Amino acid sequence: MHTLDTSALAHAHRDPEVVDRRRVHALVFDDPHRTLEAVKRLRAEGFDVGDVHSPFPVHGMEEALGMRPTRLAWATLVGGLAGGSLKLLFQSWVHIVDWPMNIGGKPDFSLPALVPVTFELTVLVGAFATLGALFVRRRLYPRVRPERAARQPHRGVTDDRFVVLVLEHDGAFSPRRFEAVCSTLGAQEVTQGWRSAA
């Protein structure tokens, strides 16, 4: 096995705040289907697959990793309903209470005239709510002390390589059994290194 040579993993010991570290094994593949099958096999064998890095989304990878469905759509729904409802209420109040106008004998509250702007505000506020929820959930807001940017575990992951990261948690991890499973997966390269458990 080679030593994983990335700054985020190999130099984690230089950070004085890093107390708890985990050994990470990176399996590099050149085929998305083989990567998906490797993730399924590793999880079936009881190994903890921490993450998968790929140049494009692989269909079925979320299910193979055991990830829950995203709840980001709920933020979009709440934002869209709030934006559309507030705009409809505001327009109704303006046309009925604040500035009623008799235009050609039409009623003060004419819903077809209010639909375009209400739709636009529904989409706009829904989009902002989605973006805001994403920033808050992924902690992408400005910090007083910025975190070190994460680095890719392999140079080719943005081009044509797929990397599966397997985490060691405790002494129950068997390196021999892991190597035996890895030899049947068809990985192009297997490397290892350290990363912070936090």
C-alpha positions as CSV (number, residue, x, y, z in Angstrom):
1,M,0.0,0.0,0.0
2,H,1.1,3.6,-0.7
3,T,0.9,6.5,1.7
4,L,-1.9,9.0,0.9
5,D,-0.1,12.2,-0.1
6,T,-2.6,15.0,0.3
7,S,-2.2,18.0,2.6
8,A,-5.6,17.6,4.2
9,L,-4.9,14.0,5.3
10,A,-1.1,13.6,5.6
11,H,-0.5,16.9,7.4
12,A,-3.4,16.8,9.8
13,H,-1.0,16.1,12.6
14,R,0.5,19.6,12.3
15,D,-2.8,21.2,13.5
16,P,-2.6,21.6,17.3
17,E,-6.4,21.3,17.6
18,V,-6.6,17.9,16.1
19,V,-6.8,15.4,19.0
20,D,-8.7,12.5,17.5
21,R,-7.6,11.2,14.1
22,R,-8.8,8.3,12.0
23,R,-6.9,6.2,9.5
24,V,-8.4,6.6,6.1
25,H,-8.0,4.1,3.2
26,A,-8.6,5.5,-0.3
27,L,-9.6,3.1,-3.1
28,V,-9.2,4.6,-6.6
29,F,-11.3,3.3,-9.5
30,D,-11.7,4.3,-13.1
31,D,-15.2,3.0,-13.7
32,P,-18.4,4.3,-12.0
33,H,-20.2,1.0,-12.0
34,R,-17.2,-0.8,-10.4
35,T,-17.1,2.0,-7.8
36,L,-20.8,1.5,-7.0
37,E,-20.4,-2.2,-6.6
38,A,-17.3,-1.7,-4.4
39,V,-19.3,0.6,-2.1
40,K,-22.1,-2.0,-1.8
41,R,-19.6,-4.8,-1.2
42,L,-17.6,-2.9,1.4
43,R,-20.7,-1.9,3.3
44,A,-22.0,-5.5,3.1
45,E,-18.6,-6.7,4.6
46,G,-19.1,-4.2,7.5
47,F,-16.6,-1.5,6.6
48,D,-17.4,2.1,7.1
49,V,-17.5,3.9,3.8
50,G,-17.1,7.5,4.8
51,D,-17.4,9.2,1.5
52,V,-17.1,8.8,-2.3
53,H,-15.5,11.4,-4.5
54,S,-16.4,11.3,-8.2
55,P,-16.1,13.7,-11.2
56,F,-19.9,13.4,-11.8
57,P,-22.9,12.1,-9.8
58,V,-23.2,8.3,-9.9
59,H,-26.8,7.0,-10.0
60,G,-27.6,4.9,-7.0
61,M,-24.6,6.0,-4.9
62,E,-26.7,7.7,-2.2
63,E,-28.6,4.5,-1.6
64,A,-25.4,2.5,-1.6
65,L,-23.9,4.8,1.0
66,G,-27.1,4.6,3.1
67,M,-27.7,8.4,2.9
68,R,-31.1,9.7,3.9
69,P,-33.1,11.7,1.4
70,T,-32.5,15.4,1.5
71,R,-34.8,17.7,3.5
72,L,-33.7,20.7,1.5
73,A,-37.0,20.6,-0.5
74,W,-38.9,21.4,2.7
75,A,-37.0,24.7,2.9
76,T,-37.9,25.4,-0.7
77,L,-41.6,24.7,0.0
78,V,-41.8,26.8,3.2
79,G,-40.0,29.7,1.5
80,G,-42.1,29.5,-1.7
81,L,-45.4,29.4,0.3
82,A,-44.3,32.2,2.5
83,G,-43.2,34.4,-0.4
84,G,-46.3,33.7,-2.5
85,S,-48.7,34.2,0.5
86,L,-47.1,37.4,1.7
87,K,-47.2,38.9,-1.8
88,L,-50.8,37.9,-2.4
89,L,-51.8,39.4,1.0
90,F,-49.9,42.6,0.3
91,Q,-51.4,43.0,-3.2
92,S,-54.9,42.3,-1.8
93,W,-54.4,44.9,1.0
94,V,-53.2,47.5,-1.5
95,H,-56.0,46.9,-4.0
96,I,-58.8,46.6,-1.4
97,V,-57.8,48.7,1.7
98,D,-55.0,51.1,1.0
99,W,-55.5,52.3,-2.5
100,P,-58.8,51.0,-4.0
101,M,-59.3,52.2,-7.6
102,N,-62.2,51.8,-9.9
103,I,-60.7,50.8,-13.2
104,G,-63.4,50.2,-15.8
105,G,-65.9,48.9,-13.2
106,K,-63.8,45.9,-12.4
107,P,-63.8,44.6,-8.8
108,D,-61.1,45.8,-6.4
109,F,-59.7,42.3,-5.9
110,S,-59.0,40.7,-9.3
111,L,-57.0,37.5,-8.8
112,P,-55.9,37.0,-12.4
113,A,-54.1,40.3,-12.3
114,L,-52.2,39.3,-9.2
115,V,-51.0,35.8,-10.3
116,P,-47.9,36.8,-12.3
117,V,-46.2,38.8,-9.5
118,T,-47.3,36.3,-6.9
119,F,-45.7,33.5,-8.9
120,E,-42.5,35.5,-9.3
121,L,-42.2,36.1,-5.6
122,T,-43.0,32.4,-4.8
123,V,-40.0,31.3,-7.0
124,L,-37.7,34.1,-5.7
125,V,-38.3,33.5,-2.0
126,G,-38.2,29.7,-2.5
127,A,-34.8,30.0,-4.2
128,F,-33.4,32.2,-1.5
129,A,-34.8,29.9,1.2
130,T,-33.1,26.9,-0.5
131,L,-29.8,28.7,-0.8
132,G,-30.0,30.0,2.8
133,A,-30.8,26.5,4.2
134,L,-27.9,25.0,2.2
135,F,-25.5,27.6,3.5
136,V,-26.6,27.1,7.1
137,R,-26.7,23.3,6.9
138,R,-23.3,23.0,5.3
139,R,-21.8,25.8,7.5
140,L,-20.8,27.9,4.5
141,Y,-21.2,31.2,6.3
142,P,-18.2,33.6,7.0
143,R,-16.2,32.7,10.1
144,V,-13.9,34.6,12.3
145,R,-11.2,31.9,11.9
146,P,-11.7,30.2,8.5
147,E,-11.3,26.4,8.4
148,R,-8.7,24.9,6.2
149,A,-10.1,24.0,2.8
150,A,-10.6,20.3,2.2
151,R,-8.5,18.8,-0.5
152,Q,-9.4,16.1,-3.0
153,P,-8.0,12.7,-2.0
154,H,-6.7,12.0,-5.5
155,R,-5.7,14.3,-8.4
156,G,-7.8,12.5,-11.0
157,V,-11.1,12.8,-9.0
158,T,-12.1,15.9,-10.9
159,D,-11.3,14.3,-14.2
160,D,-11.8,10.5,-14.6
161,R,-11.1,8.8,-11.2
162,F,-13.6,7.7,-8.5
163,V,-12.3,7.5,-4.9
164,V,-13.9,5.5,-2.1
165,L,-12.8,6.5,1.4
166,V,-13.0,3.8,4.0
167,L,-12.6,4.8,7.7
168,E,-11.0,2.9,10.5
169,H,-12.8,3.4,13.8
170,D,-11.2,1.2,16.4
171,G,-9.1,-2.0,16.9
172,A,-11.9,-4.1,15.4
173,F,-10.8,-3.1,11.9
174,S,-8.9,-6.0,10.3
175,P,-6.3,-4.8,7.8
176,R,-5.9,-8.4,6.4
177,R,-9.6,-8.8,5.8
178,F,-9.7,-5.3,4.3
179,E,-6.8,-6.1,1.9
180,A,-8.5,-9.4,1.0
181,V,-11.7,-7.6,0.1
182,C,-9.8,-4.9,-1.8
183,S,-8.0,-7.4,-3.9
184,T,-11.4,-8.6,-5.3
185,L,-12.8,-5.1,-6.0
186,G,-10.5,-4.2,-8.9
187,A,-9.2,-0.9,-7.5
188,Q,-6.6,0.9,-9.6
189,E,-4.8,2.1,-6.5
190,V,-5.2,1.8,-2.7
191,T,-3.6,4.4,-0.4
192,Q,-3.9,5.3,3.2
193,G,-3.5,8.4,5.4
194,W,-5.0,10.2,8.4
195,R,-7.8,12.7,8.9
196,S,-9.4,14.4,11.8
197,A,-12.4,12.6,13.2
198,A,-14.1,15.9,14.0
